[in-house]
């Protein structure tokens, strides 16, 4: 080819050396990217496992809160029932005490001297 300088063996070796260096750099970058990808995958899996554990804990806590709310409602109802029974018994006791103090009460209900 006219006008093209002839390449000597030195220039060919230089081009191959440059290509080899570039190839080595690309290989190093690929290795680095592969390593980073593996690290990101490990972090993803670890975070995913933590997320599932937290979700399970939240579910357990919600169920416990619902159960406690139901137990609280039952106890409040029982408390109202006991309060009504106590009020009734106190009313009966007051009526019996009033009847015992009455001179017209049967002998068993009268207070003994």
C-alpha positions as CSV (number, residue, x, y, z in Angstrom):
1,X,0.0,0.0,0.0
2,X,1.4,3.3,-1.1
3,X,1.7,6.0,1.6
4,X,1.3,3.6,4.5
5,X,4.4,3.2,6.6
6,X,5.4,-0.4,7.0
7,X,5.0,-1.8,10.5
8,X,8.0,-3.4,12.0
9,X,8.1,-6.2,14.5
10,X,8.5,-3.8,17.3
11,X,5.3,-2.0,16.5
12,X,3.4,-5.3,16.3
13,X,4.7,-6.4,19.7
14,X,3.7,-3.0,21.2
15,X,0.1,-3.4,19.9
16,X,-0.1,-7.0,21.3
17,X,1.3,-5.8,24.6
18,X,-1.3,-3.0,24.7
19,X,-4.0,-5.5,23.9
20,X,-2.9,-7.9,26.5
21,X,-2.8,-5.1,29.1
22,X,-6.3,-4.0,28.2
23,X,-7.5,-7.6,28.3
24,X,-6.0,-8.0,31.8
25,X,-7.7,-4.8,32.9
26,X,-11.0,-6.0,31.6
27,X,-10.6,-9.4,33.2
28,X,-9.8,-7.6,36.6
29,X,-12.9,-5.5,36.2
30,X,-15.1,-8.5,35.4
31,X,-13.7,-10.4,38.4
32,X,-14.5,-7.3,40.6
33,X,-18.0,-7.1,39.2
34,X,-18.6,-10.8,39.8
35,X,-17.4,-10.4,43.3
36,X,-19.6,-7.4,43.9
37,X,-22.6,-9.3,42.4
38,X,-22.0,-12.2,44.8
39,X,-21.8,-9.8,47.8
40,X,-25.0,-8.0,46.7
41,X,-26.7,-11.4,46.4
42,X,-25.6,-12.4,49.9
43,X,-26.9,-9.1,51.3
44,X,-30.2,-9.5,49.4
45,X,-30.6,-13.0,50.8
46,X,-29.7,-12.0,54.3
47,X,-32.0,-9.0,54.2
48,X,-34.8,-11.1,52.8
49,X,-34.4,-13.6,55.6
50,X,-34.5,-10.8,58.2
51,X,-37.6,-9.4,56.6
52,X,-39.4,-12.7,56.8
53,X,-38.4,-13.1,60.4
54,X,-39.7,-9.6,61.2
55,X,-42.9,-10.3,59.4
56,X,-43.4,-13.5,61.4
57,X,-42.8,-11.6,64.6
58,X,-45.2,-8.9,63.7
59,X,-47.8,-11.6,62.9
60,X,-47.3,-13.3,66.2
61,X,-47.6,-9.9,68.0
62,X,-50.8,-9.0,66.2
63,X,-52.3,-12.4,67.1
64,X,-51.3,-12.0,70.7
65,X,-52.7,-8.5,70.8
66,X,-56.1,-9.8,69.4
67,X,-56.1,-12.6,71.9
68,X,-55.3,-10.2,74.7
69,X,-58.1,-7.9,73.6
70,X,-60.6,-10.7,73.6
71,X,-59.4,-11.8,77.0
72,X,-59.7,-8.3,78.3
73,X,-63.3,-8.1,76.9
74,X,-64.2,-11.4,78.7
75,X,-62.7,-10.1,81.9
76,X,-64.6,-6.8,81.7
77,X,-67.9,-8.7,81.1
78,X,-67.1,-11.0,84.1
79,X,-66.3,-7.9,86.2
80,X,-69.7,-6.4,85.3
81,X,-71.4,-9.7,86.2
82,X,-69.6,-9.9,89.5
83,X,-70.4,-6.3,90.3
84,X,-74.1,-6.9,89.6
85,X,-74.1,-10.0,91.8
86,X,-72.3,-8.1,94.6
87,X,-74.8,-5.2,94.4
88,X,-77.6,-7.7,94.5
89,X,-76.1,-9.5,97.5
90,X,-75.4,-6.2,99.3
91,X,-79.0,-5.2,98.6
92,X,-80.3,-8.5,100.0
93,X,-78.0,-8.2,103.0
94,X,-79.2,-4.6,103.7
95,X,-82.8,-5.8,103.4
96,X,-82.1,-8.7,105.7
97,X,-80.4,-6.4,108.2
98,X,-83.3,-4.0,108.1
99,X,-85.8,-6.9,108.6
100,X,-83.8,-8.3,111.5
101,X,-84.0,-4.9,113.2
102,X,-87.7,-4.8,112.8
103,X,-89.8,-6.0,115.8
104,X,-92.1,-7.8,113.4
105,X,-89.3,-10.0,111.9
106,X,-89.5,-13.7,112.3
107,X,-87.3,-15.0,115.3
108,X,-84.6,-16.3,113.1
109,X,-84.0,-13.0,111.4
110,X,-84.0,-10.9,114.6
111,X,-80.7,-9.8,116.0
112,X,-79.7,-11.6,119.1
113,X,-79.1,-9.4,122.2
